[in-house]
Amino acid sequence: MGVLYQNDDFGRDGLAGLKTALEADRTSWSLSRAMSPSDADIRSQVLNLRNDGAEVVVAYSLPGFSAQLISGAAALAGNRRSC
């Protein structure tokens, strides 16, 4: 599992909550990438998560970043035979 989060209070709080929930369930993840609210392009973070082996990505982001994440993932999936 990968986590993409905004590097602000909103994203860090989401990341902390997920970490707490997963630890309670004795589950962990090793992939996380931060994005700054001022980033105009997050394709590199999406590509890094894919290259690191993330099969599922949890995102803590505002709608603008979520749209970039979805479109970036769709573009990457277009380069693969399966998603």
Secondary structure, 3 states (H helix, E strand, C coil): CEEEEECCHHHHHHHHHHHHHHHHCCCCCCEEEEECCCCCCCHHHHHHHHHCCCCCEEEECCHHHHHHHHHHHHHHHHCCCCC
